Amino acid sequence: MQITINRDGENHGPYTLEQVRGLLADGTLQQTDLAHVEGTDNWMPVTQVPGLEKESTESSRDIPTTPSTFKCTGCAGELVYSPGAASMECPYCGATVECPEPKGEVLEHDFESQLLALESGAATTTVAEVDCEACGAKNQLEANQTSGECAFCGTPFVQQPQSANTLQPHAVLPFAVTREQGLEHFRSWIKSRWFAPNKLKQFARDIEKLKGLYLPHWTYDTHTITDYTGQRGEAYYVTESYTDSNGNRQTRQVRRIRWYPAWGRVFVNFDDILIPASDTLPRKYVDELEPWDLPKLTPYNDAYLSGFQSESYSTDLRAGFNSAKEKMEPEIDGKIRWDIGGDEQRILSKTTYYHDITFKYILLPVWISAYRFKNRTFQFLVNARTGEVQGERPWSWIKITLAVLAILAVIVTIVYFADQK
């Protein structure tokens, strides 16, 4: 039996059944890789190759249901990743352990092959998660954990987690901003809000509860080709006569546009279009946490998640790419307008083709908290790489009213002195 393997759009092999079995055993092949058996018509997940199904079923029982936990050799406490230190620390005895060295490189993965593998029921990582009844967030849990608080809204939960099949992240940006630094960034952010109530700034100094969380994201690369039709506008000027307010005849130059048909094809390449893979948090706040230093992504390692919570993706791979298309559209439109030229442009129709689509499933670190002020809950996020803060805040309508009155007073003063001249 000759077997050809496809990964990320490239074929490898052919191999014998024994060779494939060995490559699976040593981790060279992944269970999501596609296989074609000589003499058959269709591609299939490698785990469905005749002779491997039983082994893959047995091995799937060993897939970890949660990120690994790391025990302190001194006191058996659970080690916690130390932001920015590339090490784990025991919160009980203070012992530190270096994080395992990342293996391999952060690679792009073929979009179409992965979709086929997922739709064919190929094996994925199984995680334990709890859906928050208050906000709907999918909280991933550590081993044997059945209680805790939702990282997004703070709602307590005590329930058995549900198993969910999901892709294992390909890469992670580890925490670099410590909890204390995150709190300082938040307090500085509150102080800079001119129209925040004065009591809030005092209240911010007392906030200490901050949770570390990894947010799921997709990144997409693709080459696009867009055929379009449109119009190119060329400006010209005509002389127009008119009567002014004093009854005198005057002339002026008026700009007009003469339109010409236009059509063509443009090429735009995209790299690392970043799409949040969850809608639990307001999209406007998550987007404003950018930019992220994606070139510093490191291959996924459970050690970076030790002591932190993470959320499973709820926006699947295909839906994420549809969002990426929307994010790419303005740049494609800009290229079309540049290609049309002229003084003004109209785009009448366009058809975009996407080629060589690749993706990564990554985790990005944030500090998150919610605080109550005057019987309302406000949520804020801190980019745990840069310290950028985004979130909700209350407004002081007294300050806003005084500011408006001050502006009106300035306008009235200017008008008054202008009339005196």
N, C-alpha and C positions, 0 to 999 in steps of 0.2 A: 504494500500500500504506500503510495507516494502522496505526501501532504505538502501543500504550499501555504505559507503563512502570510497574512497581510496585516501590517501595522502602520497606521498613519498614512495609508494610501500606497505604501511600498510593499512589493512582494519579496518574500525570502524563502529559500529552499530550492527544490523540494527536499523533504525529510522523510525518514521512515517513521513508523509509529513509535518505535523504541526511542528514536532521537527526540521526537516531540515530547514523549513522556519524561525524558531526562531534562529537556529544556524547561518544562513546566516545574519540575521538582526543584531545579536550582534557581528559579525565579527569572530566567532569561525571557520566557514567554509569560504573558499575563492572561488571565481567564477571559479578558475582554477582547483579545486578539481574534481575528477571523481566520478561518481555515478553509481550504478547498481540497477535497479528496479526489484524486485522479479517477476519472470515470463518472463523476457526478456533475450536475449542472449548476448547483447553487453553492454560495459561500455560507458558512455557519460559524458560530462561536467555537473556538477550539475545544471547549469542554463538551461539545456535542459530537465530536468525532467518534465514530464507532470504536469501541475499545477503551475510550477515555471517560465515558459518561459516569460509570460507577465510581471511578477514582475521583472525579471532580465532585460528585455528590458527597463522598466521604470527606474530602478535603475541605468542602465548604463548611463543614461543622466546626472547623478550626479557625474560620475567619473571625477575628475579634469583633465582638458586638459593641464595644466602646473603645475610645482611645486608651492605650495602656496606662497603668499607674506605676509610679516609680517609688520604691520603698527606700527609706534611709537605712543604711546598714548598721547605724549606731543605735537608733531607738525604734525603728520600724515605722516611723511616721511617714506620711506621704510627702514626697519632695515637690516643690513648687518652682516653676521657671522664674528666674530673676531677670526682669527686663533689662536689656542692654548688656548683660553679663555673659551670655552664652553658657550659663550654668544653671543648675537647679539647687535650691536651698531648702533645708529642712526647717520649717517654722517652729519646731519644738526644741531641737538641740543646736541649731545653727550650722550644722554640717553642710558642706557644699560639694557638688558633684558636677563635673564637666558634662555638658550635653554631648550625646553621641554625634560623631562627625556625619554631616549629611552625605548620603550616598547618591552618586550620579549627578546629572544636571537637570535643570528645569526644562522640560521638553514641551513642544507643541504637540497636540494630538489631533488626528484627522477627524473632522466633524462628521462627515457622512458615515465613516466606518463605525464611529461610536454610536451614532443614532441607530444604525443597523444592529449593532450588538445589543443595545438596550431594548430595542423593539423585538429582538429575537429571544429575550429573556436571559441574556448572558449574565453570569454571576457578577454581583457587585458587593461592596462591603455592606454588612448589616450593622446598623447602629441602634442604640436604645435611645428613645426620645419621648418627651412628654409635651403634648400640646397644651399651652396655657389656656385655661378657660376664659380668662379675662381679655387677653389681647391676641390670642391665636398664634403666638410665637412657637416655633418648634425647638425646644431646648434639648440639646444632646446631653446625656448624662454619663457620669463616670460609672465604673463597674460597681454593681450592687447598690447603686444610689436609687432610692425611692422617694425621697423628700428633698425639699429645698425651696428656693425662690426663683421665680421667673426673672431672668437677667434683664428683661425689657421693661417690665412694669412693677416688679417686686412682689407680685402676688404669690403667696405660699402655695405649695402643692404637696400632697401626700398621696401618691398613687403609683401603681405598677407601670413602668414604662412600656411603650409599644415598640415592637421591632419594625424597622423600615429599611428597605434596600436602597442604597444610595451609592453614588460614585465616591471613591476615596479621593480626598483632595490631592492635587498634583503638587501644590506648592503653598508656602505660607510666608507671610511677613511677620517675623517674631516681634513681640512687644519691645519697644525701645524706651518709651516714656514710663516712668515708675508711677505707682499710685499717688504718691505725694506730689510728684510733678504734675500729674493730671489734675489734682485738686487745685494746685496753684494756678494752672492755666485757666481753670473754670472761674476762680475768684477774680483773676485779672480780667477775664471776659466780662463778668458781671460789673466790675468797676468801670469798664469802658462804655457801658450802656448808659448814655446820657439821660434817657427818659425812663430808666428803671426806678422804682420806688426806693427811697433812701433806706427804708427798713430792710429791703431785700439785700442790700450790700452788707449790712450787719448780719443778716441771716446767713449769707453765703459763707461767712467765716466759720459757722458752726456745722456746715455740711461735711461729713466724713465718710459717708457710705458711697463707695464707688466700686463697680464691678468690672472685671476684665472679661471681654467677650470677643470672639472671633466671628466676623460677619462673612457669609459665603458670597463669592463673586465669580462671575465668568469673565474671561478675556477672549476676544476673537481677533483673528488675523484673516484677511482676505484680499484678493485682487478683484477689483470691480471694473466692468466694462459697461458703459451707459450710452445707448443710442437715443438721440433726442431730436425734436423739432422745435423751432421757436422763431423769434423775430429779433432782428437787430435794429435798434433805434438810432438814427443819425439826427443830431440836433441842428436846427437852422433858425434864423431870426428874421422876423418881418417887422416893418415899421407900422405902428398903429396910432391913429389919431384919437384924441379924447379931450373932453372939456374938464378943466380942473375946478376946484371949489370956488374960484373967483370968476368963473365964467369964461376963462381964456382957453383958446384952443392950444393943445400941446401934442407932442408926438413922443412915443416911447418904443423901445425894442421889446418884442415879445418872443419868447422861446417856444418853438414848435418842434415836434418830432416827426420824422418821416420813417416809416417802418418798412423793412425788407425781410423776406423769408430767410430763415437760417436752419441748418440741420448739420448733424455731425455725430462724432463718437468721441468720448473722453475715457481716460483710464486713470483710476485712483486706487492706490494701495493703502491698506489700513493695517496698523499694528497695535495690538493690545487695546482694543476697544473694551472699556471696562463697564460691566453691567452688574448691578446688585442682583443677587440670586434669591432675594427675599423681599417681601413687601411689608414686613412687620413694622419697620421704622419708616417714618415719612421720607419719601424719596428725595425731597428737596434738601433735607439735612444731610442725608448720606452722600448725595452728589457733591455738596459743598465741602465735604471733608477732603476732597481731592485738592492737590495732586498727591498720589502715593508714589513712593520710590520703588516702582515695580522692577527695575533692573536688579534690585537687591533681594528679590524673591529667592527663597531657599527650598530645596526639595522637602516635601512634607515629612515631618517627624513628630511622633506623639509627644516627645519631650517638650516641644514648644507649647503644647496645650495643657501641660501639667499645672493644675491650680487655676485654670481658666475655664470658662464655659464657651460653648460654640453652638451655632444654630445650623440646622440642616437647610439645604436649599429647598425652596418651595416653588421657585420659577425654574422650570426644567430647561434642558439644554436647547431645545428647539425654540421655546418661547423667549429664552434669553437672546438668541440670535435675531429674532424678530425685533426685539428692543434695540439690538445693535444696529440693525438696518435703519431704524429711525434716527439713531445718533449719527450715523454716517451721512444721512441725506443732505444736511446743510453743506457739508464739504463737497459733495458731488454737485449740488446745485451751484456752488461757487465756481467750481471748475467749468461747468457748462456756461455760465455767464461770461467767464474769462474767454472761453473758446468762441462764443458768439461775438464778443467784442462790441464796438460801437459805444455810444454814450448811454444807452439804456438797453435792457434786454427783457424779453418775455420768453418764458419756457412754456410751451404749449403741450408737449408730451415727452415722456422719457420712459425707457425700459432699461433696468439695470440687471446685469448678470453677475453672479458671485462665483468666483473660482478659487480653488486651493484654500478652502476654509479650514482653519485649524482653531483649536481652543485650548484653554486651561481652566481647571476648576481650582480656585485659590481661596485662602482665608486671610482676611485683613483684620488687624487688631484695633479695638476701640475700648476706651473706658466709658462706661455708661452709667447714668443714674437718673433718678426722678426725685423731685422735691416738691413739697406742698407749701404753698404760700397763699394765705387768705382763702383757704378751703378749695384751692385749685391745684392740680398736679401739673408740673412742668418737667419735661424730659430734656436732657442734654447729652451730647456725645463729645468725646475728645479723641482725635486721631492719635493713636498711641505710637505713631512714628514721628509726627511733626509737632504735636501739641495743638493743632487747629481745633477750635471749639465751635460747635453748632448746636442749636437747640431753641427751645421755646423760652420766652421770658415774659413776665408781666410788664405792663406799661403804667406809668404814673400819669394819669389824665390831668392832674394838677400841673405837673411840669409842662405837659404838652399845651395846656390852655395858656399858661403864662408865656410860653415861647411864642404862640400865635399872637397873643396880645402885644408882645414886645415887637414882633415884626410889623404888625399893623401900626403901632405907634411910630416906628421908623418911617413907614410909607407916608403916613399923615404928615409927619414933620417935613419930609422931602417935598411933598406937594405944596405944603404951606409956604415954604421959603421960595419955591419955584414961582408961585403966584405973586410974591412980593416984588419980583424983579420987573 
